Structures are given as structure tokens and as C-alpha cells.
Amino acid sequence: MIEQIATKLPWKGSMGRRKLSDIKYVIVHHDAGLAFDGVSDILPRYISEANYHIGKGWKHLGYSFKIAKDGKVYQTVPYEEIGVQAGNYAYFRNSFGICLDGDFSKQEVPKAQIDALKELMNHLAYHSPELPGVTKKSFYAHKEVRLLPTFCPGEVVKKVVKDFRLS
């Protein structure tokens, strides 16, 4: 289900580490990318995205997971590593991010991505004993926690995340 690619991505050091038991939130994003067809090799896209984040002063890609348009799930950063992905330090110091490829304020979310997101949330909430603080109540859309306004991750993805959390 999850392909590990963290060692294939640019890494300029740690942004800080935390104990797995400190993780309480999972923040869901979209990457606002429109050009990628979702069929080509994703590694160059994720390398480019990691380099973009490094260029912003971060040390690596900001998200622990990426979900491609075809529904494939990739772990891009270890859980223990803090990522700058929520726009709100109170959340990102004890959270990790899931990021879907695409801009869902401008395009429709592929069913394969929605299905993969639901499956990943279920896996993390119910089948990941290494993450004792992650429950179904842990999941938030980026726009629910960001201090400044954002469209991320779009209304459809926000509803999927919120429905999962409140179910």
C-alpha cells in the first residue's frame, strides 16, 4: 500500500524530531500543482517539490506522505521528523502531513486519490500502533488549522477529511 521513497528525495538536514507518541494530528493538503498528468514517473515531481521546500528554508519536503493522482501512496519523510506543513507551529510540531497531487480549488479530485486518502486515514487511525496518539479525531484539512486563509486542500477533500474525523 505505501511505497517508501524518503531516501530518494533531497534532504538538507533535520527540522527537528519528536517521539511518535507526541504526534496528535495529521494535516491533509493538496500541492496546488496543475501540470502533472499523474501517470508519468512521480519521482522527478517529488524531487522538484522537495527542492522547492528546501529553497524556502526548510530542510526537506514538508509532508510525510504524498498521494499521486492514480492513488499510489508514498512515504516521503519519516514520522519522527518535523515538517513545516501546517502554517501553524502549534500543529506542525506534533503533526505530519498528507499531500495529494493536484489543485482541488481548480480541478476535480480523482476517485483513486479520494479512495487512497480514505484508506490511508483508516490505516493510520486504526492499524498503526506505532502512532498511539493518532485516532480518527486527529485528521484535519489544512484550511481548518492554518492561521491565514487558504484554499488548501479544496472543499471536496476538506469534506472527506472532516467526515472521517466526525464519523
TILUM-689812 format. One line per 2 residues: number of its first residue (from 1); their letters; for each residue x, y, z of C-alpha. Coordinates in steps of 0.2 Angstrom, whole numbers, always signed. Layout:
% TILUM-689812
NUM> A> X Y Z | ...
% end
This chain:
% TILUM-689812
1> MI> +0 +0 +0 | +14 +13 +5
3> EQ> +30 +14 -5 | +44 +21 +4
5> IA> +54 +35 -6 | +61 +46 +8
7> TK> +79 +41 +4 | +77 +46 -14
9> LP> +72 +64 -11 | +83 +79 -7
11> WK> +87 +81 +12 | +97 +95 +19
13> GS> +96 +90 +37 | +83 +89 +51
15> MG> +69 +102 +55 | +68 +93 +72
17> RR> +62 +76 +78 | +49 +71 +90
19> KL> +43 +55 +99 | +30 +45 +89
21> SD> +19 +46 +105 | +19 +66 +103
23> IK> +11 +65 +86 | -8 +70 +88
25> YV> -13 +77 +72 | -12 +73 +53
27> IV> -15 +88 +41 | -21 +85 +24
29> HH> -16 +96 +9 | -15 +97 -10
31> DA> +1 +103 -18 | -8 +116 -30
33> GL> +1 +108 -45 | -9 +108 -61
35> AF> +3 +102 -74 | +7 +84 -69
37> DG> -3 +71 -78 | -2 +59 -64
39> VS> +4 +45 -75 | +22 +49 -78
41> DI> +36 +44 -65 | +32 +54 -49
43> LP> +50 +54 -43 | +55 +69 -53
45> RY> +40 +79 -47 | +43 +75 -29
47> IS> +61 +79 -30 | +56 +96 -38
49> EA> +44 +99 -24 | +57 +94 -11
51> NY> +69 +106 -19 | +56 +120 -19
53> HI> +53 +117 +0 | +72 +117 +3
55> GK> +73 +134 -6 | +60 +141 +6
57> GW> +72 +137 +20 | +65 +120 +25
59> KH> +77 +105 +26 | +66 +93 +16
61> LG> +49 +90 +9 | +36 +96 +21
63> YS> +24 +81 +20 | +26 +63 +27
65> FK> +15 +56 +13 | +11 +60 -5
67> IA> -4 +53 -14 | -2 +53 -33
69> KD> -17 +55 -45 | -18 +36 -48
71> GK> -20 +33 -29 | -2 +27 -26
73> VY> +4 +32 -8 | +22 +37 -5
75> QT> +30 +40 +12 | +42 +54 +9
77> VP> +48 +59 +26 | +49 +48 +42
79> YE> +35 +51 +55 | +48 +57 +68
81> EI> +54 +71 +58 | +45 +88 +60
83> GV> +39 +95 +43 | +34 +113 +40
85> QA> +17 +110 +33 | +3 +117 +43
87> GN> +7 +135 +43 | +3 +134 +62
89> YA> +18 +129 +74 | +5 +123 +87
91> YF> +0 +109 +74 | +16 +106 +64
93> RN> +27 +102 +79 | +16 +87 +83
95> SF> +8 +83 +67 | +13 +76 +50
97> GI> +6 +80 +33 | -3 +70 +19
99> CL> -2 +79 +2 | -12 +75 -13
101> DG> -5 +79 -30 | -16 +92 -39
103> DF> -25 +109 -35 | -43 +105 -29
105> SK> -48 +123 -29 | -47 +122 -48
107> QE> -49 +104 -53 | -59 +88 -48
109> VP> -51 +76 -36 | -48 +59 -45
111> KA> -58 +45 -36 | -42 +35 -35
113> QI> -35 +49 -24 | -50 +50 -13
115> DA> -51 +31 -11 | -32 +31 -6
117> LK> -34 +45 +6 | -48 +36 +15
119> EL> -38 +20 +16 | -23 +29 +22
121> MN> -33 +38 +36 | -41 +22 +41
123> HL> -24 +13 +41 | -16 +27 +52
125> AY> -30 +29 +64 | -34 +10 +67
127> HS> -19 +0 +61 | -3 +10 +66
129> PE> +1 +5 +84 | +17 +15 +82
131> LP> +7 +31 +82 | -3 +29 +98
133> GV> -9 +47 +98 | -17 +46 +80
135> TK> -35 +42 +80 | -49 +47 +68
137> KS> -51 +63 +78 | -33 +68 +73
139> FY> -37 +72 +55 | -39 +90 +48
141> AH> -39 +99 +32 | -25 +112 +30
143> KE> -38 +126 +29 | -45 +120 +46
145> VR> -29 +124 +55 | -19 +137 +45
147> LL> -19 +154 +54 | -20 +163 +37
149> PT> -34 +160 +24 | -30 +146 +11
151> FC> -40 +136 -2 | -29 +120 +3
153> PG> -35 +106 +0 | -51 +111 -8
155> EV> -69 +109 -2 | -71 +91 -8
157> VK> -55 +85 +1 | -59 +95 +16
159> KV> -76 +87 +17 | -69 +69 +16
161> VK> -57 +73 +30 | -70 +81 +41
163> DF> -82 +67 +38 | -69 +54 +43
165> RL> -65 +64 +59 | -83 +66 +64
167> S> -89 +49 +59
% end
